[in-house]
Amino acid sequence: MEKNIDITLYGATGFTGRLIAEYLIKRLFNKNMTIGLAGRNRNLLKEIKSDLQQKINSNLKLEVIEADSSKEETLKEMASRSKVIISTVGPYLKYGEPLIRACIEKGAHYLDITGEGGFVDSMMEKYGLTAKENKVKLINCCGYDSIPADMGAYFTMKEFDGSEPVELECFISFSSSHTNPLAKLQSFSGGTWHSALGFMNLDEMNRQVTSFEKILESNPNRKISPIPVQFRFREDDKLWGAPLPFVDIEVVLRSAGHFNNYGKEFSYGHYAEINNTFLLFGWIVGFGTLFSLAQIPVTKDFLLNLRKPGEGPPKDVRETNYFKHSFIAKSPSKTVRTEVTGGDPGYGDTSKMISECAISILEDDNPEVYGFITPAIGLGESLLKRLPEAGIKFKKI
């Protein structure tokens, strides 16, 4: 079947999907391309198409595609017509595998915004070799999880040639003009909230340890590892770092295994930036309480229901949110500091990040690497040029 759809957005009726659709038509306004709007509800998809149709010119075309993760034949038909598929349909552990299979079988490149490390591990184990053989690119974690971390590390490590061991740390800070707790909660995306709670169990922690071991084993002549989980104090800045055991660490370490300039010995740590000891104490108490509650099914369900995947903050909250990732890379001979900054991480900038990934696959001369790859491995230099144009800035300090 002819691949007559350039980018298909699967999950176009959801909150994140609509933001991605808006961004895509803005970016591709003058292009002679076709965007597929895919999901289960054809009538709602038609409404979205009608709304978007008023904002585009005659070159850019929109097409409605009815597809359902419980009906794999619809996913295969969608994949057979699509060059690139963006999936926002989660939880990915529950709904993602049939689309992965369809993309590999029908030759459609695949992108998602998952933060579920277990999903990524499982899919790599099952389909990694077949995806390489079929020359299909599958790039998970193309949203706030884990573009800033992965591309920030990639940008920072350009300052090194691989001749020395490097310890790289990333300190994350967020800001919102809202001060009340409800508004603060609203500033987090439902997907990020669920991913965070998903990491707060012993099985997930054990899975991540196993993932780290596999990364080390796959690079037998190098030592690539996470920095041991601990609180860090930055003496120069008088700031604390609280460890964040998210999927970002795995993504950065997988990229490190691919690029020789990361060095024969490379370690990475991922932290929340905390301004003072009082806030650090609050973090410890709050995180400890949240972790404990997440072990009890009833209270975990309550916490999950506070923010559902696909739920997003109102526009006024999104417009006041921004993030900063501060990177510090140390080798025996030098220290390099960089920053990655952007706007609303959970939705506004996530929609930009994954859209730019999709456009890059179509338009840029990227490395010919296939299978399950990280954003840095698959799109490195191209994405590093595209993201600043979308408002996500990289700079050396």
N, C-alpha and C positions, 0 to 999 in steps of 0.2 A: 504493500500500500504506500502511496506517495506521502512523504512527510511534508504536508502543506500548512502546518502550524508551527510557527517559530518558537513561541514560548507558551506552554499551557500552565495555567495557574489552577492547581487542584486544591479546592477549599476556598474558592472565590467568594462564597457567601458568608464566610466567617469574618470576624473583626479584623484579624491580621490580613486575611486574603483581600479584603476591600482596600485596605491601605496599600498593599502591594500593587493591586490593579490600578489605583489612582497614580501611584508613582510610575508604573510602567508606561501608562499612556502619556504622562507628562514627559518622560524621557524619550519615548519613541514617537513623539508627535508627528515628526516629518518623515518617518521611515515607511518604506513599502513592505510592511510586515503584517503577520497575523498573530493575534493573541487569543488563546483559547481560555474561556472561563468555564471551569469544570466543577462539578459537584453533584449532589443527589437530587436537589430540588430544581427542576427545569424552570418552573414558573418564576422562582426567585432569581435564578440566573438571568432570565430574560429581563427582569426588572433592572438588575444591575447593568446589564448590557445597554439597555435603553438610556439609563442615566449617564453612563460613560460615553455613549455614542454622541452625545451633545458636546463633548469636550475634545473630540478628535477631528482630524481632517480626512479627506477621502482616501489617502494612501494607507493609513493604518486601519486594519480590519479586526473586528471582534467576532468570535464565534462561540456559541454555547455548546458545551459537551456534557452530556449526562453520564456520570460515572459514579460507581459505588464500590467501596472497599470490600463489601460482602458479595459482589458480583464480579469476579475476576475477569470475565470476558469483556466487561466494559472498560476495565483498566487496560487490558491488552489492546483493545481498539484505540483507546486514547493514546497509548504509548506508540502504537504503530504509525500514528499521524503526526506525532510531536517530535521536534528536534531536542527541546529541553523541557523538562517538567519541574515546576516548583511545587512542593507539597507542604501545606500548612495543616494537614489533617492529623491531629494527634488525639490521645497519646499514641506515639509511634509504635510502642511495643504492642499495642492492641490493634492498630489499624495499618501499620506501615509496611509489613512484609509483602502482601500481595502486589503492591505497587512496585516495590523493589524488583520482584520477580518479573513483572510485566516489562519494566524498563530494560532489564538485562536481556530478556528474550527478544524484544522488539527494537532494541537499539536506540533508546531515548536516554539522553543524559539526565541525571537526577540531582536535585538540590532540595534540602529541607532545613528547618530551623530547630531541629530537635536538640534537647539538652540531656537526653536519656542515653547515658553511656552504655547501659545494658543492651539497648537496641542496636547501637553501632557495633558493639562487640559481636552480638549474635549474627547480624547480617554479614559482617566481614568473614566470620567463620564459615557460614553457609554458602555464600555466593561470591566471595572475593576472587577466586580463581576463574570462575565462569565469566565474571564481569571483565576481567583483564583480557580473556580470550576473545570476548565479543567487542572489545574496544569501547566500552561504555564507561563514562565518568560518573561516579556516585560520590557527591560531596555533601556530607552531613554537617550540621552545626554551622550553618551559613548566616545566622542571625547574631544577636548580641552574644549568645553562646554559639561560636567562640571566635568570631572574626576579630574583635579588638585584641584579644589575647594572642591568637595565632599570628595575625598580621603585624601586631605590635612587636612580637618576638622576632618575626622575620625581618622587620625594619631595623630593629636594634642589632641583630646579629650580622647585618651587612657590614658592621664596623669591625668584624673579626674575620680572621683568615683560617681558623681551624687549627692553628699551631699550638694553642694553649687551652687548658681547661677553663670553662666558663660557668659561673653561677649566675643565673638570671632570676630576678624577682619582679613580680608585678603587684602593685598596690592600687586597689580600685576604690574610687570615691564617686558618690552620686550627689546630686543636689536638686532640690525642688524649692520653689518659693513658698509652698504650703507648709504649715507648721503643725496642724492638728493631725492626730494619729490616723484618722480615716483617710485623709488626703494623702498622707505618706504611704499608706497601704495601697491606695489607688495608683500611685506612681509606679508600682511594680506590675509587670505583666502577669497574667494568669499562668502562662507557660513557665516563666522564671520561678514563680512561687511554687508550682508543682514540681519543677526540677529540683529546687532546693530541698523541699520536703522528701523527695524521692531519694536524695543522698543521705538522709538522716535515718538510716537503718544499718544494722550490722552486716546483713547480706550484701547490700550495695557497697559498703566499705570493703568487704572481702573481695567482691568482684573487681573493684578498682585496683586493689593490690595485685590481683591476678593479671589485670590488664597491664600494669606497670612491668610485671615480670615478663610478659610476652613481648613488650616493646624492647626490653633489655635483651631477651633471647634472640630477637630478630636482628639485632645489631651486635654480633658476637665479638667484634674487634673494638667495640666502643662501650663506654659506660654512660648510658643515658638513663637518668633517674629523677624522681621528684625529690625536692628538698624535704627532709623529714618534717612531719607536721609539728609545728611549734609556733608560739607567738614570737614576733620579731620586733625589735626596737631599732628605729633608724636614728642613730645618735646625731647625725648632721641636721636632720629635720625635726627631731624631737617628736616623732610620730610612731605609733604602734601599728603593727600589722597582725590581724587575726586570720588564721588559716581558713581558706575556702576550698574544700575538697570537691570542686565541681569538675565537669567534663573537660573544661578548658585545659586542665593540666595534661590530660591524655592527648588532646589534640596537639598541643605544643610539643610534647615529647615525640609524637609520631612524625611531626614535621622535622624535628631535630634529627631523627633517624635517617631522614632522606637527604639532608643537606650537610655536606662535609664541613662547611665553614662554622657550624655549631660546635665543632671540636670533637676530639676523641672522648673527652669527659665533659658532659653537659648536665646540669641540674636546673630544675625550675621550681619556683614556689609561687603560689597564688594567694593573695591576701586582701582582706578588707582593710582600708586605711582608717585608722582611728586617731582622733586628734589629741586626746589626753587620757590620763589614767582613770579618771572618773568614768568617762565613756567606755573605756576598756572594761572596767568592772561591770558596767551595765550590759555590755556585749556578752561577757562571760555568763552572767546570770540569765540574760534573755535567751542566748543560744542554748544554754544548758536546759532551761525550762522547755524551750521549743523541741529540743531533741528528745527529752523525756516524754512529752506529750505525743510526739510522733511515733512512739513505740506502742501506744495504746490504740487499737483499731477505732474505737468510738471517737476519741479526741483527734486522731489523725484525720478521720472523715470530716470532722467539724472544721479543722484547719484547711483542708483541701477545698471545702465549700466556700471559704472566705474569698477565694479568687479562683474562678474556673478557667481552664484553658480556652483561649479565644476571647475572654473578657479583657477589655482594655480601659485605660483611664480616659476620662473626657478630654476633649481637645485642649481646654485651658490648662489642664494639668500637664499634658504631653508637651505643650509649648514652653513650659517653664522648667522641664527636666533636662539635665545634661549629665554626662559621665566623663570621668578622666581615668585613664590607666597610666600610672607612672611606672616605668621600667628602669631597673638598675641592674646592669650587667658588669660583673667583676671577673677579671682574669689576673694572673700574677703581675702583668705589666700595666694594666689600665682599668679605669672604670668609665663606663658609658651610661649616660642617662637620656632617656627619651620619654615622650608622652604621646598618647593617643587620646583625642578628645572628640566629643560629639554631642548630639542632642538627646532626645528621649530614647533611652536604650531599648526598652521592652518592645516598642512598636514602631515609632517614627523612624528610628535609624535601622532597626531590624528590617523594615520594608525596603529601605535603601540598599542595605548590605546584600540581601539575597537577590534583589533585582539586578544590581551591578554584576553579581556573579553570573547570573543567567545571560546578561547581555555580553559579558566578556567571553563566555563559551562560544557564542555565536559570531562575535566580531573580531576577537583578538587572536594573535598568533601565540597560543599557549603551549607549554610543554606537552609532548605526546606521551602522557602517563595516564593509565586507565585503572579501573577498579575502584576500590574505596580509598579515596585520597582526601587530604585536608585542603582547606582553602589555599594555604600557602604553597603546598605542593602542586596543586592543579592550576592555580591562577596567579601565583606570586607577584611578579613584576606588573602584570596588567592590572591587577586589583589594586596594587599600591598606587598606581596612577589614577585609577577611577574613583576610589573612595574619597580623596580630598575634594574632588569636583562635586561630590554629593554632600559635602559638609563634615566629613569625618577626617580629621586632621592628624598628621603624623609630624613630629618635629624632634630634633635632637636638641637637648638642653646644654 
